[in-house]
Amino acid sequence: MTRTPLSKQRNKHIQRVLVEAAKLAPRQDHDLALVYETAKQKGNSNRATLAVARKMVTWIGYNETSCLQKLTGAQRRRKRRLRKKNRITQRADCQVLPFAD
């Protein structure tokens, strides 16, 4: 089975950070250590790191979509209003006042 890069339309900076995190993750998480070891037995350590990175991406995607699905319509509208209100107050705070001569 051949694999393509992590993404065909990738942001190279995000990919670099993800690979660096995937190098450290097996030390912290037992499940990712198992993914790393099984992939390393099949190939080399670089491929094993990419397998861990792919697993981390699936976890991130799952957590993001599950959090969004938990919000009800009223909660989404409230969140939108708060964001809009914060933008307005931030703009008011950032206004530059003229110097008094």
N, C-alpha and C positions, 0 to 999 in steps of 0.2 A: 504494500500500500504506500503510495507516494503522497506526501503532504505538500500543500502550498505554503507560502509564508503565512504568518498570523493573520494578515488581512491583505487583500489586493489593493485596497485604498487605505493605506496606513499612514499614520502620523509617526514619523521616525522617532520623534522625541518620546512620545508615549510608549512606543514599542521598546525603546531602550530602557525606560524606567520599568516597564513590565518584566522584561527579561532579567534585569538586576534583582527585582523583587522575587522572581521565580528561582533565582539562584539561592536566595536566603530562606525562602518559604519552607522547604523540606526540613529544615532544622527546627522550625517552630510548630509545624502541623504534621501529625502522624499520617493522615490521609494523603497529603501531598508527598510525604516521604515514600509511601508505598507506590504512588504514581511514578515518582522519580526512579525508584529501584527497578520496577518492572520495565520501564522504558530503557533504562541503562543496560539491562540484561539483553535487550533486543538490539540496541545500537550503541552509540557513543554518548558521552555526557552532554554534548550540545543538544542532541535530539531529546534527551531526557529533560533538559531544562525547558525546551520548547513545549514538551508535553505538559509540564507543570504550568507553564504560562497559559496554555490553552485551557487547562482545568480552572485556573484562576479567572480567566475571562468568562467562562460559563457561570461560575459562582457570582461574579460581579453582575452579569446580565440578569441572572435569576433574582438576586436580591433587589436590584433596581426595579424590575418589573413587578415583583411581589409587593414592594412598598407602594408603588403607584396604584396598584389594583386595590389596596386596602383603603384608600381614601374614597369617601363618598363624594357625591356631587357638591354638597354643601361645603365640605371641607376643602375641596379644590377651589371653589369660589372664594372662600375666606382666605385661603393661602394667596390667591391672585390679588385680592384687595390689599392684603398686608404688604405684598411685594410692591404694588403700585404706591401705597402710602409711604413706604420706606424710600422709594425713588424720589418722591416729592420732597420729603424732609431732607434727604441727602442733598438735593439740588439747592434747597434753601440754606443749608449749612455751608455749602461750597461757594456761595456768592461772595465775590470780592468787593469790598466796600472801598469807595474812593478815599484817598488821604485828605485829611483836613489841613488846609494851608493857613 
